[in-house]
Each structure stands twice: as C-alpha cells, then as structure tokens.
Amino acid sequence: MRTIAIFLSMIFVFNSMADAEFEQTSRRYASNQDIYQYLSRYLPNYCTQILDEDRSVLGFDSVATGSSISPTPSAMTILKITTCIRGSYAQFVSAPYGIASVGSGDELFGGSRPELYQILLTDQKALWSKQSPQFKQSLIANMVMDILGPDAEIKDFGLIPNVDDFRTSLMAEIDKNPNISLYEALESLTINLMTRDEFLSY
Amino acid sequence: MKSLLLFLLLLPSLVMAVAADPQTYLTKLSKSIKGIPPTLAERQALEKLSSASDIDTYMKGRISEYLQSPSFELKFKDKIDELFRFTAEKSTESQYFAGHSSYDYLVQDLIHNNQSWDQLLLNKKYKVNSNDSVRYRYSLTELDFYHMLTNQVPAIPDAATTLSEQIHRYDHGSVSDTLLNFNFDDSDLRMAGVLTTPRFLTRYVDTALNKNRRRASAVFRVFLCDSMVPAIPAKTEDSEKTDFNVLFPGNNQSHGAGMDPGAMGNADLHGAQADCRACHYKLDPMGQTFALSAGAMSPFPSPGALTFKSMISLKDINMPVAGVGELAKNITQQDDYVHCQVKHFWDWYVGTDAPMNQKMENDLAQKFNEVGRRPKDFISYLVSLDIFKERPQILSEAQILARRVVPIFKNCNSCHQLPTKDDMNGMDTWDLTEMPYGNTPEDKTKAIRKISKALGVGAGNLKQKMPPPDSTYKLSDDDYLLLKRWIEKGAPDFTGMPQVTQ
C-alpha cells in the first residue's frame, strides 16, 4: 500500500506519462507488441503470463482487422506494466538476468551494475533512509541511465530539460517517507521510469 | 511590430527538422530493429567518439550487427506474422502452428539468410517438422499435406535434416525435432511460398460461399496493398435510401418497404452490381487458382488470372495463369507489388504517419530493387535516412493536418498525377502529395479552390464531384471531414504555412 501511495504521488509530481503528441513526428510510441517484448525481457516469466492473457485489451494487433484497437499505450497498458512490475519485482532484482545478478546479460538490461543492488538480495527490508546519500544517488542515476538512457538522450526527448534536477526531485520524493524500504523505493522508481514516454517510445 | 509578431507566431513552423543526438539515434536504432535499448557498453563507446565520420562508421556497424541479431529476427518475424494476420491466438490450431510450421521455417529462412522478399511467394522448398503429431485440420498433419503433393516422400531419418541452429534459436532450444525437406521444382505451378502452406490455407478458409475469395483478398492486401474495403458508397444525409438503392436496385419505395428477396429473382445481385464488381472482378479469377484446395491442397494446378487495375501505370492488368505458382511469380513482377512492399517497410521502420510523397515512394521502390529486394539491406537503407534520424519534434496542428491529408491525396494521384492515359485529356494533373501547390500565392490559392470545388466543400459535399461516381475509390466521411477541416484552415503545407492567403 505504501508503494502504491508513493507511486501515485510520483505520478502527480513528475507527470510520468506526458500528453505529448507524437503522431506525425520522427518519434513514436513503441507498439504494444514491442512493450510486451520489453517487459518479457526485462521481467521474464511473470509479465509474459499476465500480458498474454490480455492481448486484445492491451491493444495488440487484431487478427481480424490487422490493426490495434489502441495504437498508443493505453491506460490499461500502463496499469498492466505497473501490476507486472509490482508482481515480479523480485525477479527483476534477482534471477535470471535481474539487476542484482552478477554478470547479468548486457542485452537484457543495458548497464547493469550488480554490486549496487547486492543489498537487495541479502536484506530486502533495508530502509532507504539508512543508505548513504552517495549510494542513493548512484542507484537513482543508474536506474535513470538504464531505463531512460544517457542525459543527452533524455534532454533530446524534450520533456526533462534538466536531468540533474529530475534525479534530485526523484530522490527528494522518496526521501519524504522515512519508513520506505530500499526495495520499495526501487520498485516505485522502476514503475515511474518505465511508464515514462522516454521509455515507451523511440 | 506586426511583422515581428507574425514572424514569432510562425517561428515554430519554420523550424526545420534537426538530426537527433547520436545517443537518441542509437536508442532508436536499437529499439526499432531489435526491440530493446542499446547496452551500456554501446552507449559508452559512442560517447567516446567525437568526429562525425567516426560516429557514422560506428552507427553503420551497429545497424549491421543489429540486423544479424536473434532479437531482430524475432521481431521481424512478428511483423510478418502480423502482416498475414497470423498473430498467435488462444486456440489449439495456433498453438500447433506457433513457431513450428512450414510457414514459420520458410519465413525464418528468408529473414536469417536475407533472401529476396519475393521468396515469400516464390519459395517452393518447405521444411516440415517430422514430429508433428498434432492434427491441424481434418485430422491432417503438415506431413500429410505435403506427402499428398509429391511422390518423392522423404524417408525418415535418411532424408531428415537435423534441426538447424537458427531453428533452435527461434524455439529457444526447446525443440529437438528433425525437419523433413519437401523440395518442389521451381516451375511447379501448384506451389507458391507462403500461399501454399497449411498456415495460410487454414487461416483463410475456403467455404462454399466465399469460393476462395478470402484467400485472394489476403493476397491482394498483403502483396498489392489493395485492402478490398467494401465499395458501397459512403453515407450521406440520405444514406439509407442511397445504400438501399445500391443493394436493391429497382425498388423505388422507402427503405424496408417491399423488401422481399424472393421478388428479386435468382440474380446474384451482390456479385452483379458495379460497386460489388469493383472487387469481384479481381477476387474471383485469383480465387480460382486456389480451387479444390480446402484443408489439403489439390494435387493439380488450378488456372485463374491476375486481374486488377495498376495504381502505378493505371493500366488494366489481366494475366491468365495456369496455377497459383504462376500467379505468385506474376505478382512479384508488378510495380504495384514493389511499391506495396516498400510501403510495408516504410510503415514498420519510418512510421505509418511519416509523410512519403510520390517521388520518395518511387525512389524507394527503385532502391528496393537495387538491393535485390533483400529485407536487411532495405531496412539498413531506411534507418539511415534523415527522416529516421530527425530529432523528435512536436508539430503544430496545421503541420499535422497537412501530413494527414497526404494519404488521401495519394488515391487522387492515381489518376491526376499521370497525364498519359488517353481518356485523361484535359484532366488537371499534378502531384497532390507534394506541397505547396505552386510558387506564387495566386497559384496556391487557385489550386486549393479547385480542390475545394471538386469536393463540394461549402455545400456539405452535396456537390461533390471527386472522386467521380464511377471510381472504385470512395471518400469516407472521416476523410471528407478531414479534407474540409484542412481547407477551412487555409490548406496548410508541411511547414504549417497556409496556402490560401487571398
């Protein structure tokens, strides 16, 4: 519940799904099929099962018409991503290619630095507030880099003019809750970042 | 001051597309080709490069590597599945087919070996899983399907091909079956690539009613980009009466009155009406080539014809064929086929909404041929175009409107752009997809007024002259309203500048 509350508050603070009109530009949303592929690779097993049950709701191309009922990620897609991440975050962290796995596959999660996440494997209840500022900054920087890309790319996208400010505001938002665990904090960060336009489009 | 304000107002629309940051381009390449973001190592390697030529060389290397990756092959296979509308469904049939059918092996070979795209229609070398104990239809297996067509039944296991490395990759190593080769002669009139696989034939089922038209329709849609949208006229204020009159001619009473099918005699009204014939004259002869092939294929070729009106040359094509094999070969020789396939690739990699005018389409068709119609080479070319590299930009409503009307005008171009046909003397000819329409304000205003008059804008389309009543292309309500809105906004061009200024 705490995670949900934080997530919702972060949506309002950071406007994670912007209303930008991508149609007719060189930038476009990934197809629902692509998003399904992203998630099934980032979050093997659990997400695949959930999403496979909801192909038509998520907006996959209909075999009858050859087109999607929802050409862009819909509210249902975002809800599914959220549910999926929350339901399988343990996998995301650990096996088989999770961010805390030593030697995790480069192709599955660009730029994993497992040493940063080792604490999640040993102490899932470790409090966010007990971590050093440097460690927390590294975690946030790493997640932003891995999910949204390097600063130049994020700025190119146009929704976040100052990436430093963005990272700082992410940290400030999590810091507001002194009892949140490290695990919950990273789960919320992942949801927040993976539901942003920068992640859902190319 | 007034001109300064005007300049500031127009400034956003004057901003030209700028190349994206190399990191953005790298991500776009990786996501669009492989479906996943680039690795940290790739991003760091790019970060170290400073000269434009080094970055260019690096990107070319990435494109080449991405196109060789298993991720690309998986993603591209998905696209082809969607093109044929084979996307996995929750059914026993699809579970049987998913990834293990002769169709799958044919497409996987095409992608992996970068064969000509034509092989979708021309390949007659099929691989069949020897362990396919699941019956796909009428208690048939794929082995049965191909056995019935050849006397050269491969013996197991002598003629068996060990599952190749690429098949292992697609199946994630979970399949350890063997594949049997069924190689038909290139001149075999019965066989035609994907069209003669159980996957296609059972997806598009033949019935006594549709008489293989469903299959023909799929061929027209996939290979000639003819969507076969029903040609019943679009609805207007008196649409009920109009539709009724089209469907039941000769009945002058109000809708519903006297509607007695028996009174209409035995004539096949649907097939006989001009609007219906707009599709049936194409579908019926092509459907004939699939005749006698239900769950299993006929062992004999069935003659038919490739009949349609070319949207490129504007000529009526009518080519009798002795079987579906010849039909497939003839399709690959059509300009319409080339342009259609180019459009598929454009939609996949550049975007369905990205503007492609006639000249670009012609250039791309030429390029498609130059690279031997090999998909990887053509994709490599497309993702290197400036339009793919452009920095993301949010367009104004006027710019978006201009881009949205282009696909509609492409239909008009099929007559208006080519002045060569005899019966087109005196017709206004210009490329309606190319804006602005002229160099002077007078030329542009005159052109837009001409379009407005032809569409009957201002008279609620009651005086609509275009498209002409005998055209097989009908303007939908949505398209009409879009064109009307575009004209009312001053018919902006791609930069958002209104063309009507007088």
Contacts between the chains, C-beta under 8 A, distances in Angstrom:
chain1	res1	chain2	res2	distance
A	20	B	394	6.2
A	21	B	394	6.2
A	21	B	395	7.3
A	21	B	400	7.4
A	22	B	392	7.5
A	23	B	353	5.4
A	23	B	400	6.6
A	24	B	353	4.9
A	24	B	354	7.6
A	24	B	355	7.8
A	24	B	395	5.5
A	24	B	399	7.0
A	24	B	400	4.8
A	24	B	403	4.5
A	24	B	404	7.3
A	25	B	390	7.9
A	25	B	392	5.8
A	25	B	393	5.5
A	25	B	394	6.8
A	25	B	395	5.9
A	26	B	17	7.1
A	26	B	20	7.5
A	26	B	351	7.6
A	26	B	354	7.3
A	26	B	387	6.5
A	26	B	388	6.9
A	26	B	389	7.6
A	26	B	390	3.9
A	26	B	391	7.2
A	26	B	392	6.0
A	26	B	393	7.2
A	27	B	392	3.5
A	27	B	393	7.8
A	28	B	351	5.5
A	28	B	353	7.6
A	30	B	31	6.7
A	33	B	78	6.1
A	33	B	82	7.6
A	34	B	31	7.3
A	34	B	35	5.5
A	34	B	75	7.9
A	37	B	35	4.7
A	37	B	36	7.3
A	37	B	75	7.0
A	38	B	35	7.2
A	38	B	36	6.6
A	41	B	36	6.0
A	60	B	87	6.8
A	61	B	82	4.9
A	61	B	85	7.7
A	61	B	87	5.8
A	63	B	85	4.6
A	63	B	86	7.3
A	63	B	87	5.3
A	63	B	89	6.0
A	64	B	85	7.5
A	66	B	82	6.9
A	66	B	83	7.8
A	66	B	85	5.2
A	66	B	221	7.9
A	106	B	39	4.3
A	106	B	40	7.2
A	106	B	41	6.4
A	107	B	36	6.7
A	107	B	39	6.5
A	107	B	71	7.2
A	108	B	36	7.5
A	110	B	37	5.3
A	110	B	38	6.0
A	110	B	39	4.3
A	110	B	40	4.9
A	110	B	42	7.5
A	110	B	43	7.0
A	111	B	39	6.9
A	111	B	40	2.8
A	111	B	43	7.3
A	112	B	40	7.7
A	145	B	40	7.6
A	146	B	40	7.5
A	149	B	23	6.4
A	149	B	24	7.7
A	149	B	27	5.5
A	149	B	37	6.9
A	149	B	43	7.4
A	150	B	23	5.0
A	150	B	43	5.7
A	150	B	47	7.2
A	152	B	21	4.7
A	152	B	22	8.0
A	152	B	23	4.8
A	152	B	24	7.4
A	153	B	21	6.1
A	153	B	23	4.1
A	153	B	24	4.7
A	153	B	27	5.9
A	155	B	21	7.7
A	156	B	20	5.8
A	156	B	21	4.3
A	156	B	23	7.3
A	156	B	24	4.4
A	156	B	391	6.3
A	156	B	392	7.0
A	157	B	24	7.3
A	157	B	392	6.2
A	158	B	392	6.3
A	158	B	394	7.5
A	202	B	27	6.2
A	202	B	28	4.7
A	202	B	31	3.8
A	202	B	32	5.8
